[in-house]
């Protein structure tokens, strides 16, 4: 069984060596471990540092495409490089690499197709109470949309088996973490989660310049993803609320009309009509969204079959560059190499 650990990077020459050094060299049930760096338009020596530290594969995007695009490019490359299991981790060494054996254990045992690392956000020292609360709220919303029980939906430390990776299609331009969980919940993908550890904070997040930006972007992302996969629930719920307001306004006019004062409340009749029109529009958007959701499902299945055909034809990964030369079998010169000498880095599951 072959494991590829993919690491999306953007100007990570400073932190990448520590991240690579933290990766296990051997894992029970895994025969080959390789590393893949996705360079998302770095302007520093990220690629050179990756090669110097023995990375096996590199996907070099021409310019910065964002975390979601980098994740999708890495997933596609890992599949074409023959991965049976793909682990995604961050280049800033946020996640403890020694927990990768724990992360892939349910997949190796055949008990799960996708495993999410639970950071137990309330235990992370540099997370403020507001951020912890927002994380928990966002995770709750995603659980409702995906019909899963994942406690930490924004965790980027996760593992996919080959079948789950084949079915993942990220269309968001901002984040892949929420969308892939909702997709998995709608597909034939068994999801599990395991508690994992995190390393001390090495730098500020580049995704969110401030707490306000974090709240705004995450809120918009959650709403968009939820509306994409549950359009009837979103738009019909909104339509029901507006419809109740329309009935309330009309009831006010009706009472006034019965009392002989209807002429003085014509504005209520007009407002109720406007609200009722809005209700009908929201209901119509829900129906259209539901039809588009069905079309998205068909497109996703088509994409999955195209992926399978590409793998059978042996089409090479896009934007691919080889990493460092492969060490001889049993050597301990590069992170991710297997062999007896690499057992010092293994962590028991």
C-alpha positions as CSV (number, residue, x, y, z in Angstrom):
1,X,0.0,0.0,0.0
2,X,1.4,3.4,-1.0
3,X,0.9,6.6,1.0
4,X,1.6,10.0,-0.4
5,X,1.7,12.9,2.1
6,X,0.8,16.1,0.2
7,X,1.8,19.5,1.5
8,X,0.4,22.7,-0.1
9,X,3.0,25.5,0.2
10,X,3.2,29.2,-0.4
11,X,6.5,30.8,0.5
12,X,7.3,28.2,3.2
13,X,11.1,27.9,2.9
14,X,11.4,28.7,6.6
15,X,8.9,26.2,8.0
16,X,9.0,23.4,5.4
17,X,12.1,21.6,6.7
18,X,10.6,21.2,10.2
19,X,7.4,19.9,8.7
20,X,9.2,17.3,6.6
21,X,11.4,16.2,9.5
22,X,8.3,15.6,11.6
23,X,6.8,13.1,9.1
24,X,7.0,9.4,10.0
25,X,9.4,7.1,8.0
26,X,7.4,3.9,8.4
27,X,3.7,3.2,9.3
28,X,2.1,-0.2,10.1
29,X,0.2,-1.4,7.0
30,X,1.9,1.0,4.6
31,X,4.6,-0.3,2.3
32,X,5.8,2.9,0.6
33,X,5.7,6.5,1.9
34,X,6.3,9.4,-0.4
35,X,6.0,13.2,-0.1
36,X,4.4,15.7,-2.5
37,X,4.8,19.5,-2.3
38,X,2.3,21.6,-4.1
39,X,4.0,25.0,-4.7
40,X,1.2,27.6,-5.0
41,X,3.2,30.3,-6.8
42,X,5.9,30.8,-4.2
43,X,8.4,33.6,-4.7
44,X,11.0,32.3,-2.3
45,X,13.2,29.1,-2.3
46,X,10.3,26.7,-1.3
47,X,11.0,24.3,-4.2
48,X,14.7,24.3,-3.7
49,X,14.3,23.6,0.0
50,X,11.8,20.8,-0.8
51,X,14.4,19.1,-3.0
52,X,17.1,19.7,-0.5
53,X,15.0,17.9,2.1
54,X,14.3,14.9,-0.1
55,X,10.7,15.5,-1.3
56,X,9.8,12.9,-3.9
57,X,7.3,14.9,-6.0
58,X,6.5,18.6,-6.7
59,X,3.5,20.2,-8.4
60,X,4.4,23.7,-9.3
61,X,1.5,26.1,-10.0
62,X,2.5,29.0,-12.2
63,X,1.0,31.6,-9.9
64,X,-1.0,31.7,-6.7
65,X,-4.3,29.9,-7.1
66,X,-5.3,29.6,-3.5
67,X,-5.4,26.8,-0.9
68,X,-8.5,25.0,-2.5
69,X,-6.9,24.9,-6.0
70,X,-3.6,23.7,-4.5
71,X,-5.3,20.9,-2.6
72,X,-7.2,19.7,-5.7
73,X,-4.1,19.8,-7.9
74,X,-2.2,17.8,-5.2
75,X,-5.0,15.2,-5.0
76,X,-5.1,14.7,-8.7
77,X,-1.3,14.3,-8.8
78,X,-1.2,11.9,-5.9
79,X,-3.8,9.6,-7.7
80,X,-1.8,9.7,-10.9
81,X,1.4,8.8,-9.0
82,X,-0.3,5.7,-7.7
83,X,-1.3,6.6,-4.2
84,X,-3.6,4.2,-2.3
85,X,-3.8,6.7,0.6
86,X,-3.4,10.4,0.5
87,X,-2.7,12.5,3.6
88,X,-3.0,16.3,3.6
89,X,-1.1,18.4,6.1
90,X,0.0,22.1,6.3
91,X,3.4,23.4,5.5
92,X,3.6,25.6,8.6
93,X,4.0,22.5,10.8
94,X,0.7,23.2,12.6
95,X,-0.1,19.5,12.8
96,X,2.0,17.0,14.5
97,X,3.3,14.6,11.8
98,X,3.8,11.8,14.3
99,X,0.0,11.4,14.4
100,X,-0.2,10.4,10.7
101,X,-0.1,6.6,11.6
102,X,-3.1,7.3,13.8
103,X,-4.8,9.2,11.0
104,X,-4.4,6.4,8.4
105,X,-5.1,3.5,10.8
106,X,-8.9,3.4,10.1
107,X,-8.3,3.4,6.4
108,X,-5.6,0.6,6.6
109,X,-8.1,-1.4,8.7
110,X,-10.8,-0.9,6.1
111,X,-13.1,0.9,8.5
112,X,-13.2,4.3,6.8
113,X,-12.6,6.0,3.5
114,X,-11.9,9.5,4.8
115,X,-10.4,10.4,8.3
116,X,-10.4,13.9,9.8
117,X,-7.9,14.9,12.5
118,X,-9.8,16.4,15.5
119,X,-7.6,19.2,16.9
120,X,-9.9,19.6,19.9
121,X,-9.8,23.3,19.3
122,X,-10.7,24.2,22.9
123,X,-7.3,22.9,24.0
124,X,-5.3,25.0,21.5
125,X,-3.6,27.8,23.6
126,X,-3.5,30.5,20.8
127,X,-7.1,30.1,19.9
128,X,-9.2,32.9,21.5
129,X,-12.6,32.0,23.1
130,X,-14.3,33.8,20.1
131,X,-12.4,31.7,17.6
132,X,-13.2,28.5,19.4
133,X,-16.9,29.4,19.5
134,X,-16.9,30.2,15.8
135,X,-15.1,27.0,15.0
136,X,-17.6,25.0,16.9
137,X,-20.5,26.9,15.3
138,X,-19.1,26.4,11.8
139,X,-18.6,22.7,12.5
140,X,-22.1,22.3,13.7
141,X,-23.5,23.9,10.5
142,X,-21.4,21.7,8.3
143,X,-22.5,18.6,10.3
144,X,-26.1,19.5,9.6
145,X,-25.4,20.0,5.9
146,X,-23.3,16.8,5.5
147,X,-25.2,14.5,7.9
148,X,-21.9,13.6,9.5
149,X,-20.5,13.7,13.1
150,X,-17.1,15.3,12.3
151,X,-16.2,17.5,15.4
152,X,-13.5,19.6,13.7
153,X,-14.6,20.3,10.1
154,X,-12.0,23.0,9.4
155,X,-9.1,20.7,10.2
156,X,-6.8,20.3,7.2
157,X,-5.1,17.3,8.7
158,X,-6.9,14.4,7.0
159,X,-6.5,11.2,5.0
160,X,-8.3,9.8,2.0
161,X,-8.2,6.3,0.5
162,X,-8.1,6.0,-3.3
163,X,-11.9,5.7,-3.7
164,X,-12.7,8.8,-1.6
165,X,-10.0,10.8,-3.4
166,X,-11.4,9.9,-6.8
167,X,-14.8,11.3,-5.8
168,X,-13.6,14.7,-4.3
169,X,-14.2,17.7,-6.5
170,X,-13.5,21.1,-5.0
171,X,-15.1,24.1,-6.7
172,X,-14.6,26.6,-3.9
173,X,-11.9,29.2,-4.5
174,X,-11.3,29.7,-0.8
175,X,-11.3,26.4,1.2
176,X,-11.5,22.7,0.6
177,X,-12.1,21.6,4.2
178,X,-15.8,22.2,4.5
179,X,-16.8,21.3,0.9
180,X,-15.1,17.9,0.9
181,X,-16.8,16.9,4.1
182,X,-20.3,17.9,2.7
183,X,-19.4,16.0,-0.5
184,X,-18.4,12.9,1.4
185,X,-21.6,13.0,3.4
186,X,-23.6,13.0,0.2
187,X,-21.5,10.3,-1.5
188,X,-20.7,6.7,-0.6
189,X,-17.7,7.7,1.6
190,X,-17.4,6.5,5.1
191,X,-16.0,9.3,7.4
192,X,-14.2,8.9,10.7
193,X,-12.3,11.2,13.0
194,X,-9.4,10.7,15.4
195,X,-8.0,13.1,18.0
196,X,-4.6,14.6,16.9
197,X,-2.1,16.9,18.4
198,X,-0.9,20.2,17.1
199,X,2.5,21.9,17.3
200,X,3.2,25.4,18.8
201,X,2.2,28.2,16.5
202,X,5.0,29.2,14.1
203,X,3.4,32.2,12.3
204,X,0.2,34.1,11.8
205,X,-2.4,32.7,9.4
206,X,-2.2,33.9,5.9
207,X,-5.7,33.0,5.1
208,X,-7.2,35.5,7.6
209,X,-5.5,38.9,8.1
210,X,-7.9,39.6,11.1
211,X,-10.6,38.1,13.2
212,X,-13.2,40.1,11.2
213,X,-11.9,38.7,7.9
214,X,-12.0,35.2,9.5
215,X,-15.7,35.6,10.5
216,X,-16.7,37.2,7.2
217,X,-15.0,34.7,4.9
218,X,-15.9,31.6,6.8
219,X,-19.6,32.7,7.2
220,X,-19.8,33.4,3.4
221,X,-18.1,30.0,2.6
222,X,-20.4,28.1,4.9
223,X,-23.5,29.7,3.5
224,X,-22.5,29.2,-0.1
225,X,-21.6,25.6,0.4
226,X,-24.7,24.9,2.5
227,X,-26.9,26.6,-0.2
228,X,-25.2,24.6,-2.9
229,X,-26.0,21.2,-1.3
230,X,-29.2,22.1,0.5
231,X,-30.9,24.7,-1.8
232,X,-34.5,23.7,-1.0
233,X,-33.9,23.9,2.8
234,X,-32.1,27.3,2.5
235,X,-34.4,29.1,0.1
236,X,-37.7,27.5,1.2
237,X,-36.9,28.4,4.9
238,X,-36.1,31.9,3.9
239,X,-39.3,32.0,1.8
240,X,-41.4,30.7,4.7
241,X,-40.1,33.5,6.9
242,X,-40.9,36.2,4.3
243,X,-44.3,34.6,3.7
244,X,-45.1,34.8,7.4
245,X,-44.2,38.5,7.4
246,X,-46.4,39.0,4.4
247,X,-49.4,37.3,6.1
248,X,-48.8,39.4,9.2
249,X,-48.9,42.6,7.2
250,X,-52.0,41.5,5.3
251,X,-53.6,40.5,8.6
252,X,-53.0,44.0,9.9
253,X,-54.7,45.5,6.8
254,X,-57.6,43.0,7.0
255,X,-58.3,44.0,10.7
256,X,-58.2,47.7,9.7
257,X,-60.5,47.1,6.8
258,X,-63.0,45.3,9.0
259,X,-62.9,48.2,11.3
260,X,-63.6,50.6,8.5
261,X,-60.1,52.0,8.4
262,X,-58.8,50.1,5.4
263,X,-58.3,53.3,3.3
264,X,-55.7,54.5,5.8
265,X,-53.6,51.3,5.6
266,X,-53.2,50.7,1.9
267,X,-49.4,50.7,2.4
268,X,-49.8,47.5,4.4
269,X,-51.5,45.9,1.4
270,X,-48.7,47.0,-0.9
271,X,-46.0,45.9,1.5
272,X,-47.7,42.5,1.9
273,X,-47.8,42.1,-1.8
274,X,-44.1,42.9,-2.2
275,X,-43.3,40.4,0.6
276,X,-45.5,37.7,-1.0
277,X,-43.7,38.3,-4.4
278,X,-40.4,37.8,-2.6
279,X,-41.7,34.6,-1.0
280,X,-42.6,33.2,-4.5
281,X,-39.2,34.2,-5.8
282,X,-37.4,32.4,-3.0
283,X,-39.5,29.3,-3.5
284,X,-38.6,29.4,-7.2
285,X,-34.9,29.8,-6.4
286,X,-35.1,26.8,-4.2
287,X,-36.6,24.7,-7.0
288,X,-33.9,25.9,-9.5
289,X,-31.2,25.3,-6.9
290,X,-32.4,21.8,-6.4
291,X,-32.3,21.1,-10.1
292,X,-28.8,22.5,-10.3
293,X,-27.8,20.4,-7.3
294,X,-29.0,17.3,-9.2
295,X,-27.0,18.4,-12.3
296,X,-23.9,19.0,-10.0
297,X,-24.2,15.4,-8.8
298,X,-24.3,14.1,-12.4
299,X,-21.3,16.3,-13.3
300,X,-19.4,15.0,-10.3
301,X,-20.0,11.4,-11.3
302,X,-18.9,12.2,-14.8
303,X,-15.7,13.8,-13.5
304,X,-15.0,10.8,-11.3
305,X,-15.3,8.5,-14.4
306,X,-13.0,10.8,-16.4
307,X,-10.5,10.5,-13.6
308,X,-10.6,6.7,-13.6
309,X,-10.1,6.7,-17.4
310,X,-7.1,9.1,-17.1
311,X,-5.6,6.8,-14.5
312,X,-6.1,3.7,-16.7
313,X,-4.5,5.6,-19.7
314,X,-1.5,6.7,-17.5
315,X,-1.9,10.4,-18.2
316,X,0.8,12.3,-16.2
317,X,0.0,14.9,-13.5
318,X,-0.4,18.5,-14.5
319,X,2.4,21.0,-13.5
320,X,4.5,18.0,-12.3
321,X,8.2,18.1,-11.5
322,X,10.2,15.3,-10.0
323,X,11.6,16.0,-6.5
324,X,14.9,14.7,-5.1
325,X,16.3,11.5,-6.5
326,X,14.9,8.5,-4.8
327,X,17.2,7.1,-2.1
328,X,18.2,3.5,-2.3
329,X,15.8,1.0,-0.6
330,X,16.3,1.0,3.1
331,X,18.1,4.3,3.3
332,X,17.2,7.0,5.8
333,X,18.2,10.0,3.7
334,X,14.9,11.5,2.9
335,X,11.6,12.1,4.8
336,X,9.0,9.6,3.8
337,X,11.5,6.9,2.9
338,X,10.8,3.4,4.2
339,X,13.1,0.8,5.6
340,X,14.3,-0.5,8.9
341,X,16.4,2.5,9.7
342,X,13.4,4.7,9.4
343,X,11.6,3.1,12.4
344,X,13.0,5.7,14.8
345,X,10.5,8.1,13.3
346,X,7.5,5.8,13.5
347,X,4.7,6.5,16.0
348,X,2.6,3.7,17.3
349,X,-1.1,3.8,16.4
